[in-house]
Amino acid sequence: MPQLMDVIEFLDNSGSVMVKRVPESGPTEIKWGSQLTVRDTQEAIFFRDGQVVDTFKAGRYMLETKNIPEIGKWVTSFAYGPNSPFRAEVYFVNKKIFPNLKWGTQEPILFSDTVFKLIRLRAFGSYSIQITDSRVFMNQMVGTSGMFQDKDIADYLKNILLSKLTSVIGATAKSVIDLPASFSQIADAVKEALQADFANLGLSLHDFNVSSISVPENVQQMIDQRSGLSALGDMDEFMKYKAAMALETAAGNPSSAAGQMITQGLGLGMGFMMPQMVQQVMGQMAQPAQAAPVQSPVEKLKELKGLFDMGILTQSEFDEKKSKLLALL
């Protein structure tokens, strides 16, 4: 038996309900003279036979035939009398701003970097939405659901967000090194690109924020080393840097071979020994660049092996530099 209603209202204590049908399920008959209360951020939409009969803005209404003439005509046309209950579906649409919805990349985004080539990025942030066209939103997203919450639309919107984000990042930044300074520019561009898609759903994108864009750990290590080295791509400069760092580390570890060499140097006078030690570690690199003979890839490979054996280069650094030199043969 249909539920007979004489008071129609909906109060959302959670703040997350976008659309609510009252009652949530089952056929509903509404008495003429019933009281309808629509709160400030709401719209009430009456459906009959799948069609929108009328929309009520914020306020308190006494439902009469003059308020809903289309339903009044339908009731009286079947000789039910002007005071007979009428059947309709009532949906309350919440038009407030739904803030701080989260987005993030489940799968990494491929990014063509001018420095590090193809790398995988992960990005995270937040956004806020608002229903601007209740009828469009009802038809496009809600359908016949009894209740529709912000979480119900989050996954759908996230796919749209990420498709725009991918293209915007590619057009905005050339390298991940530039990304932190471009967060605001990227966010503004994504928001602008999304407005038409959201409008087609009856929504507006109130704000869009990028909180982080992260790179794989190995790329982050390369970025960190780049900050400590003026020219990461210069092999000679790289080896000089690594040799100097190794000497500093060895000085703090007197039990190592290099540490013993430094300890002996302290006894003889570091001012006399240090140039010899650095020359032994770096070989030809200690000579002025204009006086140094041009080294073949094979000779540089020998130098790299020596640095690796001394513990100055790690296995991954040795392998990376070796592969570059082998490509020159």
VOKOL-422400 format. One line per 4 residues: number of its first residue (from 1); for each residue x, y, z of N, C-alpha, C. Coordinates in steps of 0.05 Angstrom, whole numbers. Layout:
NUM	X:Y:Z:X:Y:Z:X:Y:Z; ...
END
This chain:
1	17:-24:0:0:0:0:18:25:0; 11:45:-17:28:69:-18:28:84:8; 51:96:14:54:112:38:41:139:33; 24:148:52:11:174:50:26:195:65
5	34:216:52:51:236:64:36:263:66; 39:276:89:28:303:92:49:323:101; 73:314:107:96:331:113:120:321:97; 131:338:80:153:330:62:177:348:68
9	199:336:77:223:351:82:246:332:85; 271:342:83:294:325:87:316:342:100; 327:332:121:349:345:135:373:326:135; 396:336:123:420:320:121:440:328:143
13	444:310:162:463:315:183:492:308:176; 495:292:155:522:283:148:537:304:130; 522:319:115:534:339:97:545:326:71; 540:300:67:551:287:44:530:278:23
17	504:282:30:483:273:12:478:294:-9; 480:287:-35:475:305:-57:446:304:-65; 434:281:-66:406:278:-74:393:257:-56; 369:262:-46:354:243:-30:325:242:-38
21	316:218:-43:288:214:-49:272:211:-23; 249:224:-21:232:222:3:205:212:-5; 197:187:6:214:168:21:234:155:2; 254:141:13:276:131:-3:266:109:-23
25	246:94:-16:236:73:-34:206:70:-30; 194:55:-49:166:50:-47:149:72:-59; 124:65:-68:106:85:-79:97:105:-58; 92:130:-66:85:151:-48:60:166:-58
29	41:171:-40:18:187:-46:19:212:-28; 14:235:-40:17:260:-26:-11:273:-25; -19:282:-1:-45:295:2:-43:324:-6; -64:334:-20:-65:362:-24:-67:376:3
33	-53:398:5:-52:412:31:-28:403:48; -12:384:38:12:376:52:32:399:53; 49:398:74:69:419:77:96:410:66; 108:426:49:134:421:37:154:441:48
37	176:432:60:196:450:69:222:445:54; 232:466:41:257:464:25:277:484:38; 299:473:47:318:490:61:336:506:42; 352:524:54:366:544:38:383:533:16
41	397:511:21:415:500:0:401:479:-17; 375:476:-15:361:453:-28:343:463:-51; 337:444:-68:315:445:-87:299:420:-85; 273:421:-87:256:398:-87:244:394:-115
45	248:370:-125:239:364:-153:218:342:-151; 195:347:-163:173:328:-164:173:314:-191; 174:287:-190:174:271:-215:147:256:-216; 137:254:-241:113:238:-246:117:223:-272
49	115:197:-271:118:180:-295:145:185:-309; 166:189:-292:192:193:-303:198:221:-313; 179:239:-311:183:267:-321:182:286:-297; 198:308:-300:198:329:-280:171:344:-282
53	157:345:-259:131:359:-259:136:388:-250; 152:392:-229:157:419:-219:181:419:-201; 193:443:-198:216:446:-181:210:469:-161; 217:464:-135:212:484:-114:238:493:-103
57	242:520:-102:265:532:-89:262:532:-59; 282:544:-45:281:545:-16:256:560:-6; 243:548:14:219:561:25:200:540:37; 177:549:47:157:531:59:131:534:42
61	120:511:33:98:512:15:75:495:26; 51:503:19:27:487:23:20:476:-5; 21:450:-9:17:439:-35:-13:440:-43; -18:457:-63:-45:460:-74:-44:459:-104
65	-67:456:-117:-67:454:-146:-55:478:-160; -56:501:-147:-45:525:-159:-14:524:-158; -3:509:-139:26:505:-137:37:485:-157; 21:464:-161:29:443:-180:6:438:-199
69	1:456:-217:-22:454:-235:-22:430:-253; 2:420:-261:3:397:-279:-8:372:-265; 0:368:-239:-11:345:-224:-40:349:-219; -49:374:-213:-77:379:-208:-94:372:-232
73	-85:379:-256:-99:371:-280:-101:341:-283; -78:327:-277:-78:298:-280:-97:285:-261; -98:294:-236:-116:282:-216:-145:286:-223; -153:311:-230:-181:316:-236:-190:304:-262
77	-171:299:-281:-178:287:-306:-188:258:-303; -181:245:-281:-190:218:-276:-213:218:-256; -225:241:-251:-249:243:-234:-243:235:-206; -218:238:-196:-212:232:-169:-221:254:-149
81	-226:277:-160:-234:299:-143:-210:316:-136; -214:341:-132:-192:360:-127:-177:355:-101; -189:340:-82:-176:335:-57:-163:307:-55; -164:291:-76:-153:264:-76:-123:265:-74
85	-111:246:-60:-81:244:-59:-70:240:-87; -46:250:-92:-33:245:-118:-7:230:-113; 1:215:-132:26:199:-130:48:214:-145; 71:217:-132:94:230:-144:119:222:-129
89	142:226:-142:168:221:-130:180:248:-123; 189:251:-99:200:277:-90:230:273:-84; 247:289:-97:276:287:-93:286:314:-83; 301:313:-61:314:337:-51:343:338:-61
93	349:360:-75:376:363:-86:391:384:-70; 414:376:-60:431:393:-43:450:410:-61; 446:436:-61:462:453:-79:484:468:-64; 492:458:-41:514:470:-27:540:461:-41
97	563:473:-32:589:464:-42:597:439:-27; 606:419:-42:617:395:-29:647:397:-31; 660:403:-8:689:410:-9:707:386:-3; 732:390:-10:754:372:-2:749:343:-11
101	739:339:-35:738:313:-47:766:305:-57; 775:281:-51:802:273:-57:804:260:-85; 827:266:-98:833:252:-123:862:242:-121; 869:222:-136:896:211:-137:899:190:-159
105	923:185:-166:929:166:-188:932:138:-176; 914:120:-184:918:92:-176:941:80:-192; 941:86:-218:963:78:-235:980:102:-242; 1007:98:-244:1024:121:-250:1019:133:-278
109	1024:159:-280:1021:173:-306:1049:173:-319; 1049:166:-345:1074:167:-360:1080:196:-369; 1104:204:-363:1112:232:-369:1138:232:-384; 1139:246:-407:1164:247:-423:1180:271:-413
113	1202:264:-399:1219:285:-386:1243:290:-404; 1250:316:-407:1272:323:-424:1299:315:-412; 1299:312:-385:1324:305:-371:1326:275:-366; 1304:264:-354:1305:236:-345:1290:217:-364
117	1281:227:-387:1266:211:-407:1239:202:-396; 1229:179:-404:1203:170:-394:1203:161:-365; 1187:174:-349:1185:167:-321:1156:165:-313; 1151:153:-290:1123:149:-281:1118:168:-257
121	1096:182:-259:1089:202:-238:1064:193:-223; 1063:200:-198:1039:196:-182:1031:224:-172; 1005:230:-173:996:257:-165:971:254:-147; 968:274:-129:947:274:-110:937:302:-105
125	912:305:-97:902:331:-91:873:330:-82; 859:353:-84:831:355:-76:816:374:-94; 789:372:-92:772:390:-108:745:393:-94; 730:413:-103:703:418:-92:684:422:-115
129	659:411:-111:639:413:-132:613:424:-121; 596:433:-140:570:443:-132:550:437:-154; 526:428:-147:505:423:-167:494:450:-175; 495:455:-201:484:481:-212:458:477:-227
133	455:453:-239:430:448:-254:419:421:-244; 398:423:-227:387:400:-213:376:380:-233; 362:389:-253:349:370:-272:370:355:-288; 390:369:-297:411:355:-313:426:335:-295
137	432:343:-271:446:324:-253:429:300:-246; 403:304:-242:385:281:-237:385:262:-260; 382:273:-284:380:256:-308:407:242:-315; 429:256:-311:455:246:-319:467:227:-299
141	464:232:-273:479:218:-253:462:202:-233; 438:212:-226:424:199:-204:405:177:-213; 389:184:-234:370:164:-244:348:158:-223; 345:133:-216:324:125:-197:335:118:-169
145	360:125:-164:372:119:-138:356:133:-116; 353:120:-93:340:132:-70:357:152:-56; 383:149:-57:401:168:-45:427:168:-60; 438:192:-64:462:195:-80:481:213:-64
149	505:203:-57:524:218:-40:549:226:-57; 564:245:-45:588:254:-59:608:231:-66; 609:211:-48:627:189:-53:618:172:-77; 592:173:-84:582:158:-106:591:169:-133
153	598:194:-134:607:206:-159:637:209:-160; 651:205:-138:679:210:-137:695:194:-157; 690:168:-159:705:151:-178:700:160:-207; 675:166:-213:669:175:-241:683:201:-248
157	683:220:-229:696:246:-235:726:243:-235; 737:224:-220:766:221:-218:777:213:-246; 763:197:-261:773:189:-287:774:213:-306; 754:231:-304:754:255:-320:777:273:-312
161	781:276:-286:802:293:-275:829:285:-285; 835:258:-283:862:249:-289:868:250:-319; 847:247:-336:852:250:-365:860:278:-372; 848:298:-359:856:326:-364:883:332:-351
165	888:321:-328:913:326:-314:937:317:-330; 935:293:-342:956:281:-358:964:300:-380; 945:310:-395:951:327:-418:961:354:-409; 951:364:-387:960:391:-377:989:389:-367
169	997:368:-353:1024:365:-343:1043:364:-367; 1036:349:-387:1053:346:-411:1057:373:-425; 1037:390:-425:1039:416:-439:1051:438:-421; 1052:434:-395:1061:455:-377:1090:452:-369
173	1100:428:-364:1127:424:-354:1143:407:-373; 1169:413:-375:1187:397:-392:1202:377:-376; 1205:381:-350:1219:363:-332:1206:363:-305; 1209:341:-291:1198:339:-263:1211:359:-245
177	1235:368:-252:1249:388:-235:1233:414:-235; 1217:419:-256:1202:444:-258:1174:441:-244; 1165:417:-238:1138:413:-229:1131:427:-203; 1147:426:-182:1139:439:-157:1132:468:-160
181	1145:482:-177:1140:511:-182:1115:515:-200; 1104:493:-211:1082:495:-230:1056:485:-219; 1055:477:-194:1030:466:-183:1006:484:-187; 1009:510:-181:987:529:-183:978:532:-213
185	998:534:-230:992:536:-259:978:511:-270; 987:488:-261:975:463:-270:946:461:-259; 941:468:-234:915:467:-222:895:485:-237; 904:510:-243:887:529:-258:880:518:-285
189	899:507:-299:895:497:-326:876:473:-326; 879:455:-306:861:432:-304:833:441:-298; 830:459:-280:803:470:-273:789:481:-297; 804:497:-313:792:509:-337:784:487:-357
193	801:467:-360:795:446:-380:772:428:-372; 765:428:-346:744:410:-336:716:423:-335; 715:449:-338:689:463:-334:667:453:-353; 674:449:-378:653:440:-397:643:412:-391
197	662:394:-383:654:366:-376:636:366:-351; 642:383:-332:626:384:-307:598:397:-313; 598:417:-330:572:430:-337:553:411:-351; 564:392:-366:547:372:-379:534:353:-359
201	545:352:-335:534:336:-314:516:352:-295; 513:378:-300:498:395:-282:514:404:-258; 541:403:-260:559:410:-238:576:434:-246; 587:447:-226:609:466:-230:632:457:-212
205	656:461:-222:680:455:-207:688:480:-192; 684:480:-165:688:504:-149:718:510:-146; 734:489:-140:763:493:-139:777:466:-145; 802:467:-153:818:444:-159:846:449:-149
209	857:431:-133:884:434:-121:901:410:-126; 927:416:-131:947:395:-133:965:397:-108; 964:376:-92:980:376:-67:1007:364:-70; 1010:344:-88:1037:332:-92:1038:317:-119
213	1061:317:-131:1067:301:-154:1094:287:-148; 1094:261:-145:1118:246:-137:1129:230:-160; 1155:224:-158:1170:209:-178:1180:183:-165; 1188:163:-181:1200:139:-169:1224:145:-153
217	1231:128:-134:1253:132:-116:1280:136:-130; 1285:121:-151:1310:123:-165:1313:151:-179; 1290:161:-189:1291:188:-201:1295:209:-180; 1283:205:-157:1286:224:-135:1315:225:-126
221	1329:202:-125:1357:202:-118:1374:217:-138; 1366:215:-164:1381:230:-184:1377:260:-181; 1352:267:-174:1346:296:-170:1362:306:-146; 1363:290:-125:1378:299:-101:1408:302:-107
225	1419:283:-123:1447:286:-130:1452:310:-148; 1432:315:-165:1435:338:-183:1436:364:-167; 1421:365:-144:1422:389:-128:1450:393:-115; 1465:371:-112:1491:374:-100:1513:375:-120
229	1506:375:-146:1526:374:-167:1516:393:-189; 1532:411:-197:1524:431:-217:1519:419:-244; 1533:398:-251:1530:386:-278:1529:356:-275; 1505:345:-272:1503:316:-269:1512:301:-294
233	1508:313:-317:1515:299:-342:1545:300:-348; 1561:315:-334:1590:317:-339:1603:295:-323; 1613:274:-336:1624:251:-323:1649:258:-306; 1666:275:-317:1690:282:-302:1682:297:-276
237	1664:316:-278:1655:331:-255:1642:312:-235; 1626:293:-245:1613:273:-227:1633:257:-211; 1654:247:-225:1674:231:-211:1690:247:-191; 1696:272:-198:1710:290:-179:1693:293:-154
241	1667:298:-158:1649:302:-136:1648:277:-118; 1646:253:-131:1644:228:-116:1670:223:-101; 1693:229:-114:1719:225:-101:1722:242:-76; 1714:268:-79:1716:286:-56:1698:277:-33
245	1674:268:-40:1656:258:-19:1667:233:-6; 1680:215:-22:1691:191:-11:1714:197:8; 1730:217:2:1753:224:19:1742:235:46; 1720:251:44:1709:262:69:1698:239:86
249	1685:219:73:1674:197:88:1697:180:101; 1718:176:85:1741:160:94:1755:173:118; 1755:199:118:1768:213:140:1755:208:167; 1728:202:165:1714:196:190:1714:166:197
253	1728:150:180:1730:121:185:1759:113:184; 1775:117:205:1804:112:204:1811:83:199; 1792:64:204:1799:36:200:1799:27:171; 1787:43:153:1787:36:125:1815:42:113
257	1819:31:89:1845:35:75:1849:64:68; 1827:77:58:1830:105:51:1834:122:76; 1820:113:98:1823:128:124:1851:126:134; 1864:102:131:1892:99:140:1910:117:124
261	1905:120:98:1921:137:81:1919:166:91; 1894:175:98:1891:202:107:1904:206:134; 1902:185:152:1915:186:178:1945:189:175; 1957:173:157:1986:176:152:1992:204:142
265	1974:214:125:1978:241:114:1978:262:135; 1962:258:156:1961:277:178:1988:278:192; 2001:254:195:2027:253:208:2049:266:193; 2047:266:166:2068:278:149:2062:307:141
269	2038:315:147:2031:342:139:2011:341:117; 1985:346:123:1964:343:103:1968:362:79; 1981:385:85:1985:403:63:2002:391:41; 2022:373:48:2038:360:27:2025:335:15
273	2009:321:32:1999:295:23:1973:297:7; 1956:317:14:1929:318:2:1930:320:-28; 1947:337:-41:1947:338:-70:1954:310:-82; 1973:296:-69:1981:270:-79:1958:250:-77
277	1943:251:-54:1921:233:-50:1899:237:-70; 1892:263:-74:1871:269:-93:1879:261:-121; 1905:265:-128:1915:257:-154:1913:227:-158; 1919:212:-137:1917:183:-138:1888:173:-142
281	1870:187:-129:1842:179:-131:1830:186:-158; 1837:210:-168:1824:220:-192:1841:218:-217; 1866:210:-214:1884:206:-237:1886:231:-254; 1880:228:-279:1883:250:-298:1863:273:-293
285	1842:268:-278:1822:289:-273:1834:312:-257; 1855:308:-242:1867:329:-226:1883:349:-243; 1890:341:-269:1905:358:-286:1887:380:-298; 1898:402:-306:1882:423:-319:1869:411:-344
289	1845:419:-349:1829:407:-371:1843:411:-398; 1856:435:-402:1868:440:-428:1894:423:-432; 1906:414:-410:1931:399:-413:1926:369:-413; 1902:361:-405:1896:332:-403:1893:320:-430
293	1906:297:-436:1903:284:-461:1875:273:-464; 1865:271:-488:1838:259:-493:1839:230:-487; 1821:221:-470:1820:193:-462:1800:178:-479; 1808:153:-484:1790:136:-499:1769:124:-480
297	1747:114:-490:1727:101:-473:1739:78:-456; 1759:64:-468:1771:42:-453:1786:52:-429; 1801:74:-433:1816:86:-411:1798:96:-388; 1775:108:-397:1756:117:-377:1743:94:-362
301	1740:72:-376:1729:48:-363:1748:38:-341; 1774:39:-347:1794:31:-327:1792:49:-302; 1789:75:-308:1787:94:-285:1763:88:-268; 1740:83:-282:1715:77:-268:1719:53:-250
305	1732:32:-262:1736:7:-247:1753:12:-222; 1773:30:-225:1789:36:-202:1773:50:-180; 1756:69:-188:1739:83:-169:1720:64:-156; 1710:45:-171:1691:25:-160:1705:7:-140
309	1729:-1:-147:1744:-19:-128:1751:-5:-102; 1755:22:-104:1762:37:-80:1737:43:-63; 1713:37:-74:1688:42:-59:1678:70:-63; 1690:85:-82:1681:112:-86:1654:113:-102
313	1652:95:-121:1627:92:-137:1612:68:-126; 1585:71:-126:1568:48:-119:1565:30:-143; 1553:6:-139:1549:-12:-161:1531:0:-183; 1509:13:-174:1490:24:-194:1503:47:-209
317	1519:64:-195:1532:86:-209:1553:76:-228; 1568:55:-220:1588:43:-238:1575:32:-263; 1553:17:-259:1539:4:-282:1528:25:-301; 1517:47:-290:1505:68:-307:1526:81:-324
321	1549:89:-311:1570:102:-326:1583:83:-346; 1586:58:-338:1598:38:-356:1581:35:-381; 1555:34:-378:1538:30:-401:1540:53:-421; 1543:78:-410:1547:101:-427:1573:99:-443
325	1594:91:-430:1620:89:-443:1620:66:-464; 1607:44:-458:1606:22:-477:1591:29:-502; 1572:47:-499:1557:56:-522:1574:72:-542; 1597:83:-532:1615:98:-548:1634:81:-564
329	1637:56:-556:1656:38:-570:1646:29:-598
END
